[in-house]
Amino acid sequence: MKFCCGLLALLTAHVAAKTIRIDVGSSGKSFSPDTVTADKGDVLEFHFSKSKHSVVSGDYDKGCSPQSQGGFYSGMLQAKGNNPSIFQVTVESTDPTFFYCSAGSHCQGGMVGVANPSSGKSLATYKDHAKSSGSNVSPDAPYGGKLVKEGEVNNGATATTGSGPSQTKDNTGAAAGLRGTFGVVAGLAAGAAAFLV
């Protein structure tokens, strides 16, 4: 019985995870949206287009510098033809995670963002730290996420898109995805329960 409950809890957590789309450079030197709210297990999906950009998890107190432990770096990316380059990062914590573009002086110019801002750690203050930074640090090699092809994009139950500082949920097609996922979960749970009886 414990196995069945554990399996059901694991599958339910997977179903609840959402994919949060963040466009990189689609409207100039910006992340869109630049502020998102994410739960542990959610996926931040950075879609790169047009000119070269990157995404680096930043140190809140040292603008335009990588996080000292953990974090992520995409490398310098841009669209391949009409297809965006996509970098996915799984959210490990609901603590504030700041990020910036390490290309040129994009970070100092305001190309920064945050997942899960708090009253004590805001995007506005991080932007101030970035503007006053004397350098823009780019790590040596990508880490902490994965580069995926357009066809491999995580089709989670909830996609999040938007422009500017707030996010908007786009649930188009979500019900169909949920029906299929819940059907699998229900089938596995019923099979596990039957096995235990």
C-alpha positions in Angstrom: 0.0 0.0 0.0 2.9 2.4 0.8 4.3 1.8 -2.6 1.0 2.6 -4.3 0.7 5.9 -2.3 4.3 6.8 -3.0 3.9 6.1 -6.7 0.7 8.1 -6.9 2.3 11.1 -5.0 5.3 11.0 -7.5 3.0 10.9 -10.5 0.8 13.7 -9.1 3.8 15.9 -8.5 4.9 15.3 -12.1 1.5 16.3 -13.4 1.4 19.5 -11.4 4.7 20.8 -12.7 4.3 23.6 -15.3 6.5 24.9 -18.0 7.2 28.7 -17.9 8.2 30.2 -21.3 10.6 33.2 -21.2 11.5 34.8 -24.5 15.0 36.0 -24.8 15.8 38.9 -27.1 12.5 38.7 -29.1 11.8 42.4 -28.4 15.4 43.8 -28.1 17.6 43.3 -25.1 15.1 41.9 -22.7 13.6 38.8 -21.1 9.9 38.5 -21.6 8.4 38.2 -19.1 11.2 39.4 -16.8 9.4 38.3 -13.7 7.8 34.8 -13.1 6.6 32.7 -10.2 7.7 29.1 -10.2 7.2 26.1 -7.9 9.9 23.5 -7.2 9.8 21.1 -10.1 8.6 23.6 -12.7 10.6 24.2 -15.8 11.9 27.6 -16.9 12.1 27.4 -20.7 14.2 30.1 -22.3 13.4 30.7 -26.0 16.3 32.4 -27.8 15.7 34.4 -31.1 17.4 36.9 -33.3 20.8 38.0 -32.1 23.1 36.2 -29.7 22.1 36.2 -26.0 22.6 34.0 -23.0 21.0 33.4 -19.6 23.0 33.1 -16.4 21.7 32.7 -12.9 23.1 35.7 -11.1 24.4 36.7 -7.7 21.8 39.1 -6.3 24.4 41.3 -4.6 26.9 41.3 -7.5 25.1 42.5 -10.6 26.1 40.7 -13.8 28.1 38.0 -12.0 27.1 34.3 -11.8 25.7 32.7 -8.7 28.5 31.4 -6.5 27.0 27.9 -6.1 24.7 25.9 -8.3 22.7 27.9 -10.9 22.7 27.6 -14.7 24.3 29.1 -17.9 23.0 28.5 -21.4 26.0 29.5 -23.4 25.6 32.1 -26.2 22.6 31.1 -28.2 20.4 32.4 -31.0 17.7 31.1 -33.3 18.6 28.6 -36.0 16.6 29.8 -39.0 13.0 30.2 -38.0 13.4 27.8 -35.0 14.3 29.3 -31.6 17.1 27.8 -29.5 15.6 26.5 -26.3 17.3 26.1 -22.9 15.4 24.4 -20.1 16.1 24.7 -16.4 14.3 22.7 -13.7 13.4 24.9 -10.7 15.1 23.5 -7.5 13.8 26.0 -5.0 11.2 28.7 -4.6 13.8 31.1 -3.3 14.4 34.2 -5.6 16.5 33.3 -8.6 17.9 36.2 -10.6 19.2 35.9 -14.1 20.9 38.0 -16.7 22.3 38.0 -20.3 26.1 37.9 -20.4 26.5 39.1 -24.0 28.2 42.5 -24.4 26.8 45.0 -21.9 23.3 43.6 -22.1 23.1 43.0 -18.3 24.2 46.6 -17.5 21.6 47.7 -20.0 18.8 46.1 -18.0 18.6 42.6 -19.6 17.9 40.8 -16.3 15.0 38.9 -14.8 13.8 36.9 -11.8 11.9 33.8 -10.8 10.2 34.2 -7.4 11.1 37.7 -6.3 10.5 38.6 -2.7 10.0 41.8 -0.8 13.6 41.7 0.4 15.0 40.8 -3.1 13.4 42.7 -5.9 14.0 42.9 -9.6 14.3 46.7 -9.3 17.2 46.5 -6.9 18.8 43.8 -9.0 18.6 46.0 -12.0 20.3 48.8 -10.0 23.1 46.4 -9.1 23.5 45.4 -12.7 23.6 49.0 -14.0 26.4 49.8 -11.6 28.4 46.7 -12.4 31.8 47.3 -14.0 31.9 44.0 -15.9 29.6 41.3 -17.4 30.8 37.9 -16.4 30.2 34.9 -18.7 31.0 31.4 -17.4 33.3 29.2 -19.4 30.8 26.5 -20.4 27.0 25.8 -20.2 25.7 24.1 -17.0 22.6 23.6 -14.9 20.1 23.1 -17.7 19.7 21.5 -21.1 19.5 22.6 -24.6 16.5 21.1 -26.4 15.2 20.9 -29.9 11.9 22.5 -30.9 10.2 19.0 -31.1 11.5 18.0 -27.6 9.9 21.0 -25.8 8.3 20.0 -22.5 4.5 20.0 -23.2 3.5 20.4 -19.5 -0.1 20.9 -18.5 0.3 24.6 -18.1 2.3 26.9 -20.4 3.1 30.4 -19.2 3.8 33.2 -21.5 3.7 36.9 -21.4 5.4 40.2 -22.1 6.8 42.7 -19.7 7.0 42.3 -16.0 4.1 40.1 -15.3 3.1 36.6 -16.6 0.0 35.4 -18.2 -1.1 31.8 -18.2 -2.1 30.4 -21.6 -4.1 27.3 -21.1 -4.9 26.6 -24.7 -4.9 22.8 -25.1 -4.2 22.3 -21.5 -7.4 20.3 -20.9 -6.5 17.8 -23.6 -3.0 17.4 -22.0 -4.5 17.0 -18.6 -7.0 14.3 -19.7 -4.2 12.2 -21.2 -1.9 12.7 -18.2 -4.6 12.0 -15.6 -5.7 8.9 -17.6 -2.1 7.5 -17.3 -2.0 8.4 -13.6 -5.4 6.8 -12.9 -4.4 3.7 -14.9 -1.1 3.3 -13.1 -2.8 3.9 -9.7 -5.5 1.3 -10.4 -2.9 -1.2 -11.7 -0.8 -0.7 -8.5 -3.8 -1.1 -6.3 -4.9 -4.2 -8.1 -1.4 -5.7 -7.7 -1.5 -5.1 -4.0 -4.9 -6.7 -3.5 
